[in-house]
Amino acid sequence: MDWNQEIKLSDLFRRQKKKRPAGAAKPKKKRSRKQELVGLKIGASQIAASRVVNNGSAKLVQLARVPLEPGVVVGGEVRDVPALARALDRFFRENKLPRRGIRLGLGTNRIGVRAVEIEGIDDERQLANAVRYRAHEALSIPLDQAVLDFHVVSETVDESGNISRRVLLAAAYQDPIDHYVEACRAAKLELAAIDIEAFALLRAVAPPRDERDGGPAAASVVVSIGHDRSTLAISDGTVCDFMRVLDWGGQKLEAAVARELGLTAVDAEKLLYGLHLGDFYEDAPRLARARAALTRELQTLARELIASLHSYQREPESLAISEVLITGGTTNLPGLAEELERLTQVPVRVANPLAAVEVSNGLAEREDLASLTVAIGLGVER
């Protein structure tokens, strides 16, 4: 399961498939055709979707997003299933989105992803058992409460014929997944797969290894700064080697400005995106106070990023960090990349949300593309 493949969670979806009546003939295979996917990201503050036609290349043909009522989704998990179902039904109806072929993203800190080496096993059933055993050791999620999937990334055979496989494991708690599935089913949405948002993020903006120059190998680091949490994903250009969901989002900045200046949340948001973190406002004490409050809050994110990068570089075969790509709605804050670069001492650049897709219908002109990055990646098939 490299970051160009979704986590299928096959045990979950097997329960939803209709059984063929006994004695019935197997359906004829249909000719291959263009695969259209709807990437669906459900966050704490919005629902976002992309419609992508995958036919050799990925063509983005539709984007949509709408605010979501606070409290329906918190920390990447559904708190009010009926409310989410109603919101999804209205969202798909008003935007005339297809209700089939939907790939839903998961992004909570209750997801585990690890790469492990498994040697000396060539039988597929034995491999699956070995993977579950290693998952129990490598992941902190109790496997009796989890949905587990894995993908063999690479295989090598030594001179004696012994097989060694590099396997990427992914596990997520069952209950949060069930809540999403229940809401989608109530909204009459047909899920094709459930993906991990970190993988979709890398598909959307991280350059594949074969598109890089001939310089020294370096990791692709991408951070999507959301409303109430941020997703960090690190890849070697082929697989997602490391991911982490940080309990820090753009609402922290709004809250910092509101506290400092005694503003409402709405007024703080308006002021926030009119500021530029690179300006000192020497002749405007009120704006200088707001900027200082933002810088103090950003130090928390910077510490989280530095700690995550250090954790990654303690992993075997980790690569050097050349830069960090950032995306998400919070990147609309002028000067954010430069301020994070100053605080982390790592080059930081705003990502291009359309890096992996061809675009039509004037979608490239939208001003909210950064908020749609993960949704776009969810629709991309590579």
C-alpha positions as CSV (number, residue, x, y, z in Angstrom):
1,M,0.0,0.0,0.0
2,D,2.2,2.8,-1.2
3,W,0.9,6.4,-1.2
4,N,-0.4,5.9,-4.7
5,Q,-2.8,3.3,-3.5
6,E,-5.8,3.6,-1.1
7,I,-6.2,1.5,2.0
8,K,-8.9,-0.8,0.8
9,L,-10.1,-2.0,4.3
10,S,-11.5,-5.0,2.5
11,D,-12.9,-6.7,5.6
12,L,-15.1,-3.7,6.2
13,F,-16.5,-3.4,2.6
14,R,-17.0,-7.2,2.2
15,R,-19.9,-6.9,4.6
16,Q,-21.5,-4.3,2.3
17,K,-21.4,-6.2,-0.9
18,K,-24.5,-8.1,-2.1
19,K,-24.1,-11.8,-2.3
20,R,-24.8,-13.4,-5.7
21,P,-27.7,-15.9,-5.6
22,A,-26.7,-19.6,-5.5
23,G,-26.4,-20.9,-9.0
24,A,-26.4,-17.5,-10.7
25,A,-23.9,-17.0,-13.4
26,K,-20.9,-14.8,-12.7
27,P,-21.4,-11.3,-14.3
28,K,-19.4,-10.7,-17.5
29,K,-16.4,-8.5,-17.1
30,K,-17.0,-5.1,-18.5
31,R,-14.5,-3.4,-20.8
32,S,-12.1,-1.1,-19.1
33,R,-13.3,2.5,-19.1
34,K,-12.3,5.8,-17.6
35,Q,-12.3,5.6,-13.9
36,E,-14.1,8.5,-12.2
37,L,-13.5,9.0,-8.5
38,V,-15.0,11.5,-6.1
39,G,-12.5,12.4,-3.4
40,L,-14.4,13.2,-0.2
41,K,-12.7,15.0,2.8
42,I,-14.8,15.6,5.8
43,G,-13.2,18.0,8.3
44,A,-14.2,19.8,11.5
45,S,-15.2,23.0,9.6
46,Q,-16.0,21.9,6.0
47,I,-16.9,19.1,3.6
48,A,-14.8,19.1,0.5
49,A,-14.9,17.0,-2.7
50,S,-13.2,16.6,-6.0
51,R,-14.3,14.8,-9.1
52,V,-11.4,13.3,-11.0
53,V,-11.4,11.3,-14.3
54,N,-8.4,8.9,-14.2
55,N,-7.5,7.7,-17.7
56,G,-3.8,7.5,-18.0
57,S,-3.6,10.9,-16.4
58,A,-5.8,12.6,-13.8
59,K,-8.2,15.2,-15.0
60,L,-9.9,17.4,-12.4
61,V,-13.4,18.2,-13.6
62,Q,-15.2,19.5,-10.5
63,L,-14.5,20.9,-7.0
64,A,-16.9,21.7,-4.2
65,R,-16.8,22.7,-0.6
66,V,-19.3,23.8,2.0
67,P,-19.0,24.8,5.7
68,L,-19.9,22.1,8.2
69,E,-21.7,22.9,11.5
70,P,-19.3,22.9,14.5
71,G,-19.3,19.7,16.6
72,V,-20.5,17.3,13.9
73,V,-16.9,16.2,13.3
74,V,-14.2,16.7,16.0
75,G,-10.6,15.6,15.7
76,G,-11.3,13.7,12.5
77,E,-14.1,11.6,14.1
78,V,-17.8,11.8,13.7
79,R,-19.7,13.0,16.8
80,D,-23.2,13.3,15.2
81,V,-23.9,10.7,12.5
82,P,-27.4,11.9,11.6
83,A,-26.3,15.5,11.2
84,L,-23.4,14.5,9.0
85,A,-25.7,12.3,6.9
86,R,-28.0,15.3,6.3
87,A,-25.1,17.6,5.5
88,L,-23.6,15.0,3.0
89,D,-27.0,14.5,1.3
90,R,-27.5,18.2,0.9
91,F,-23.9,18.7,-0.3
92,F,-24.1,16.1,-3.0
93,R,-27.5,17.1,-4.2
94,E,-26.7,20.8,-4.4
95,N,-23.4,20.3,-6.2
96,K,-24.8,17.5,-8.5
97,L,-21.9,15.2,-7.4
98,P,-22.0,11.5,-8.4
99,R,-23.0,9.3,-5.4
100,R,-20.9,6.3,-6.6
101,G,-17.2,5.8,-6.8
102,I,-16.4,7.8,-3.7
103,R,-13.1,7.6,-1.9
104,L,-13.3,8.9,1.6
105,G,-10.3,10.2,3.6
106,L,-9.4,9.3,7.2
107,G,-7.2,11.6,9.2
108,T,-7.0,11.1,12.9
109,N,-4.3,10.4,15.4
110,R,-5.9,7.0,15.9
111,I,-4.3,5.7,12.6
112,G,-1.1,3.8,12.6
113,V,1.2,3.4,9.6
114,R,4.5,1.5,9.7
115,A,7.0,-0.1,7.3
116,V,8.3,-3.5,8.4
117,E,10.6,-6.2,6.9
118,I,9.4,-9.8,6.7
119,E,11.8,-12.5,5.6
120,G,11.6,-16.1,4.6
121,I,7.9,-16.3,3.8
122,D,6.6,-16.9,0.3
123,D,3.1,-18.4,1.0
124,E,0.5,-15.7,0.8
125,R,-1.6,-17.0,3.8
126,Q,1.5,-17.3,6.0
127,L,2.5,-13.8,4.9
128,A,-0.9,-12.4,6.0
129,N,-0.5,-14.1,9.4
130,A,3.1,-12.8,9.8
131,V,1.9,-9.3,8.9
132,R,-0.8,-9.4,11.6
133,Y,1.8,-10.6,14.1
134,R,4.2,-7.8,13.2
135,A,1.4,-5.3,13.2
136,H,0.7,-6.2,16.8
137,E,4.3,-5.4,17.7
138,A,4.7,-2.3,15.5
139,L,1.3,-0.5,16.0
140,S,-0.2,0.8,19.2
141,I,-3.7,0.0,18.1
142,P,-5.3,-3.2,19.6
143,L,-5.9,-5.4,16.5
144,D,-9.2,-6.7,17.9
145,Q,-10.5,-3.1,17.6
146,A,-8.9,-2.2,14.3
147,V,-9.2,-2.6,10.6
148,L,-5.8,-3.6,9.1
149,D,-4.5,-3.5,5.6
150,F,-1.1,-4.0,4.1
151,H,0.8,-3.7,0.8
152,V,4.1,-5.3,-0.2
153,V,6.2,-2.4,-1.3
154,S,9.2,-4.4,-2.6
155,E,10.7,-7.9,-2.7
156,T,14.3,-9.1,-2.8
157,V,15.7,-12.6,-3.2
158,D,19.2,-13.4,-1.9
159,E,21.7,-15.9,-3.4
160,S,20.2,-18.7,-1.3
161,G,16.7,-18.0,-2.6
162,N,15.4,-16.5,0.6
163,I,12.7,-13.8,0.0
164,S,12.6,-10.6,2.0
165,R,9.6,-8.3,1.6
166,R,9.2,-4.7,2.7
167,V,5.6,-4.3,3.8
168,L,3.7,-1.1,4.6
169,L,1.0,-1.6,7.4
170,A,-1.9,0.6,8.0
171,A,-4.4,0.2,10.8
172,A,-7.3,2.3,12.0
173,Y,-9.8,1.9,14.8
174,Q,-13.1,0.2,13.7
175,D,-15.6,2.4,15.5
176,P,-14.7,5.8,13.8
177,I,-14.8,4.1,10.4
178,D,-18.2,2.6,11.2
179,H,-19.5,6.1,12.0
180,Y,-18.4,7.5,8.7
181,V,-19.8,4.5,6.8
182,E,-23.1,4.8,8.6
183,A,-23.4,8.5,7.7
184,C,-22.5,7.8,4.0
185,R,-24.9,5.0,3.8
186,A,-27.7,7.2,5.2
187,A,-26.9,9.8,2.6
188,K,-27.1,7.1,-0.1
189,L,-23.4,7.4,-1.0
190,E,-21.6,4.4,-2.4
191,L,-18.0,4.2,-1.0
192,A,-15.4,2.6,-3.3
193,A,-12.6,2.8,-0.8
194,I,-11.4,4.5,2.4
195,D,-8.0,6.1,2.1
196,I,-5.6,7.7,4.6
197,E,-5.5,11.5,4.2
198,A,-1.7,11.4,4.5
199,F,-1.4,9.2,1.4
200,A,-3.9,11.5,-0.6
201,L,-1.8,14.5,0.5
202,L,1.3,13.0,-1.0
203,R,-0.4,12.0,-4.2
204,A,-1.7,15.6,-4.6
205,V,1.6,17.6,-4.2
206,A,4.7,15.4,-3.6
207,P,6.8,14.8,-6.7
208,P,7.2,11.1,-7.6
209,R,10.8,9.9,-7.5
210,D,11.2,9.7,-11.3
211,E,10.3,13.4,-11.6
212,R,13.1,14.6,-9.4
213,D,16.5,15.9,-10.6
214,G,19.6,13.8,-10.3
215,G,20.7,15.3,-7.0
216,P,21.1,13.5,-3.7
217,A,18.0,11.7,-2.5
218,A,15.8,13.7,-0.1
219,A,12.5,13.1,1.6
220,S,9.3,14.8,0.5
221,V,7.7,16.4,3.6
222,V,4.1,17.7,3.2
223,V,2.0,19.3,5.9
224,S,-1.7,20.1,5.5
225,I,-2.7,22.7,8.1
226,G,-6.4,22.2,8.8
227,H,-8.9,23.9,11.0
228,D,-8.5,21.8,14.2
229,R,-5.6,19.5,13.2
230,S,-2.7,19.1,10.8
231,T,-1.5,16.1,8.9
232,L,2.2,15.6,8.3
233,A,3.3,13.0,5.7
234,I,6.9,12.0,4.7
235,S,7.8,10.0,1.5
236,D,10.9,8.9,-0.2
237,G,9.1,9.5,-3.5
238,T,7.7,6.0,-3.6
239,V,6.0,5.1,-0.3
240,C,4.8,7.0,2.8
241,D,7.5,6.3,5.3
242,F,6.1,8.4,8.1
243,M,2.9,10.2,9.1
244,R,1.6,12.0,12.1
245,V,-1.6,13.9,12.8
246,L,-0.9,17.0,15.0
247,D,-3.5,18.4,17.3
248,W,-2.9,21.9,16.0
249,G,-4.9,23.8,13.4
250,G,-5.6,27.2,12.1
251,Q,-8.3,27.9,14.7
252,K,-5.4,28.2,17.2
253,L,-4.3,31.4,15.4
254,E,-7.8,32.8,15.4
255,A,-8.1,32.1,19.1
256,A,-4.7,33.7,19.8
257,V,-5.7,36.9,18.1
258,A,-9.1,36.9,19.8
259,R,-7.6,36.6,23.2
260,E,-4.9,39.2,22.6
261,L,-7.3,41.9,21.3
262,G,-10.5,40.9,23.0
263,L,-12.3,40.1,19.7
264,T,-15.0,37.7,18.7
265,A,-14.0,34.7,16.7
266,V,-15.5,36.2,13.5
267,D,-13.7,39.5,13.9
268,A,-10.4,37.7,14.8
269,E,-10.6,35.6,11.6
270,K,-11.2,38.8,9.5
271,L,-8.2,40.5,11.0
272,L,-6.0,37.4,10.8
273,Y,-6.0,37.0,7.1
274,G,-5.5,40.8,6.6
275,L,-2.2,40.6,8.5
276,H,1.2,39.8,7.0
277,L,3.5,38.0,9.4
278,G,6.6,39.7,7.8
279,D,5.4,43.2,8.8
280,F,6.3,44.7,12.1
281,Y,3.6,47.4,12.3
282,E,5.8,49.8,14.3
283,D,3.3,52.5,13.9
284,A,0.2,50.3,14.7
285,P,0.5,48.9,18.2
286,R,-2.7,46.9,17.9
287,L,-1.5,45.1,14.8
288,A,1.9,44.5,16.4
289,R,0.3,42.8,19.3
290,A,-1.7,40.6,17.0
291,R,1.4,39.6,15.1
292,A,3.3,38.8,18.3
293,A,0.4,36.6,19.4
294,L,0.5,34.7,16.1
295,T,4.2,34.2,16.3
296,R,3.9,32.8,19.9
297,E,1.2,30.4,18.7
298,L,3.2,29.4,15.6
299,Q,6.1,28.4,17.8
300,T,3.9,25.5,19.1
301,L,3.4,24.2,15.5
302,A,7.1,24.7,14.8
303,R,8.1,22.6,17.8
304,E,5.6,19.9,16.7
305,L,7.1,19.9,13.2
306,I,10.7,19.7,14.5
307,A,9.8,16.9,16.8
308,S,8.1,14.9,14.0
309,L,11.1,15.4,11.7
310,H,13.5,14.3,14.3
311,S,11.3,11.2,14.9
312,Y,11.4,10.4,11.2
313,Q,15.1,10.8,11.0
314,R,15.6,8.3,13.8
315,E,13.9,5.7,11.6
316,P,16.1,3.2,9.7
317,E,17.0,4.4,6.1
318,S,15.5,7.8,6.7
319,L,16.5,10.5,4.2
320,A,17.7,14.1,4.5
321,I,15.1,16.9,4.7
322,S,15.5,19.4,1.9
323,E,12.2,21.4,2.4
324,V,8.7,21.3,3.8
325,L,5.7,21.8,1.6
326,I,2.6,23.3,3.3
327,T,-1.0,23.4,2.2
328,G,-4.5,23.8,3.7
329,G,-6.6,26.9,4.2
330,T,-4.3,28.4,6.8
331,T,-1.6,28.9,4.2
332,N,-3.6,31.8,2.9
333,L,-2.2,33.8,5.8
334,P,0.4,36.0,4.2
335,G,4.0,35.3,5.4
336,L,3.1,32.0,7.0
337,A,5.7,29.9,5.1
338,E,8.4,32.5,5.8
339,E,7.6,32.6,9.5
340,L,7.6,28.8,9.8
341,E,10.9,28.6,7.9
342,R,12.4,31.1,10.4
343,L,11.1,29.1,13.4
344,T,12.1,25.7,12.1
345,Q,15.3,26.6,10.3
346,V,14.0,24.3,7.4
347,P,13.1,25.7,4.0
348,V,9.3,25.9,3.8
349,R,7.3,26.4,0.6
350,V,3.5,26.6,-0.2
351,A,2.5,23.6,-2.2
352,N,0.7,23.6,-5.5
353,P,-2.6,21.8,-5.0
354,L,-3.0,21.1,-8.7
355,A,0.5,19.5,-9.2
356,A,-0.9,16.1,-9.9
357,V,-3.9,16.9,-12.1
358,E,-4.9,18.4,-15.4
359,V,-7.5,21.1,-14.9
360,S,-10.5,22.2,-16.8
361,N,-13.5,24.5,-16.4
362,G,-11.5,27.4,-14.9
363,L,-10.9,25.5,-11.7
364,A,-7.4,26.7,-11.5
365,E,-8.7,30.2,-10.9
366,R,-10.3,29.3,-7.6
367,E,-8.9,31.1,-4.5
368,D,-9.7,28.2,-2.1
369,L,-7.6,25.5,-3.8
370,A,-5.3,25.1,-0.7
371,S,-8.4,24.0,1.3
372,L,-9.1,21.4,-1.3
373,T,-5.7,19.7,-1.6
374,V,-6.5,16.5,0.3
375,A,-9.9,16.2,-1.5
376,I,-8.0,16.4,-4.8
377,G,-5.5,13.8,-3.8
378,L,-8.3,11.5,-2.8
379,G,-9.6,11.6,-6.3
380,V,-6.3,10.8,-8.0
381,E,-5.5,7.3,-9.0
382,R,-1.9,6.4,-9.8
